[in-house]
């Protein structure tokens, strides 16, 4: 619901939907991202900052959270912190891409070759 509301530009309603989802499941990654994202659109940067910092404690390996954090820091004028968050986003995103590429290559290998690769 929150995603649909956000796409329509209904950021207050989206925030309320994401917050309801978080009351049901405080670790719901999509709701954590959505709540913070809605707060950015509402220009409630301090709240968004707090939301993303809390979400990162739960999901420290989620690159999208760091991307959103960099956006908040930049909007608040914290260039150094925005650069740090951007660097973390880039590192995590690159790691995820490498992992995806490796998995994709493995899935296209013939079975015999895959077995030999896994043994080594």
N, C-alpha and C positions, 0 to 999 in steps of 0.2 A: 504494500500500500504506500509506504513512504517513498519508494522509488518512483512510482507513478505520480505521486503528488509533487515530488521534486522536479520531474521532467515537465510538469505543467507550470512550474514556477510558484507553486504553493508551499513555500518553505516553512512557514509556521506550522501548517498542517502536517507536512512531512516530518518535521522535528517531533511533533507530538506522536506521530505513528512510530517513529524510531524509538522514542523514549518508552512507549508502551511495550514494544518488542523487547527492550532492554530490561524492563521490569520482569518480564517472563523468563528471559535468559540474558543475564548480565554479561555473558561472554560471547554474544552473537556478533561475529565480526562484521557482517554486513550492516547490522544496526549501529554498531560503533562508528563505522565509517560514515554511514548516512547521517547520523546525528551531528557529527563534527562538520561534515560537508554542508548540511543545512545551516549550521551556525555561521559558517563562513559567508554564505549567501545573505544571511541576515545581518552581516557585519558585526556579529557578536564574537569578536576575535579572542578575547580573554577566555570566554567559555569554550570556544573551539580549541584553543591551545590546551586547556585543561583536559578536554575530552580526548584529544589525540595523545597527550602524554599518558593518560590513564590506559588508553587502548594499547599503546606501545608496551606498557608493562605486561600486559596479557599476551600480546602478539609481537614480540621484539623482532621477528623475522619477516614481518609483512611490509613489503616495499611501499605499497600504496599508502599506508599510514604515514610513512616518512615523507612521501611526496606531499600529502595534504598538510603535514606539519610544516614543511618548508614554505608552503603557500601562506599559512597563518603567520609564520615568523616574518616573512617578507612584508606582508600587509601591516604588521605591527612595527615595521622599521628595524627589525633585528636581523640585519644583513648577515652577520657572522653566524648566528644560529641557523638562519635559513640556508646558508651555504653548507653547514655541517649536516643538516637534515637532507639536503640535496645529495651530498656525497654518500650518505648512508643509503638513500634511495637507489642511487646508481649502482652501488656495490651489490645490494641485495637483488636488484633487478637483473644485473649481469649474472649473478650466481644462479638465479632461477632460470634464466635463459639457457645457460650452459647445461643445467640439469635437464631441462626439457629437450634440448638438442641431443643429449646423450641418450635419453630414453627413446626419442624418436628414431635415432639411428639404430638402436638395438631392436626396435620393433620391426624394422625392415630387413634385418639380417636373416639369412637362412638359418633354420633351427640348428644344424650341425655347427655352423660358425659361431652362433650365439652360445652354444654349450661350451665350446673351446674358449671363448672370450671370458665367460663367467668363471671357468676353472682357473684362469690365470690371474 
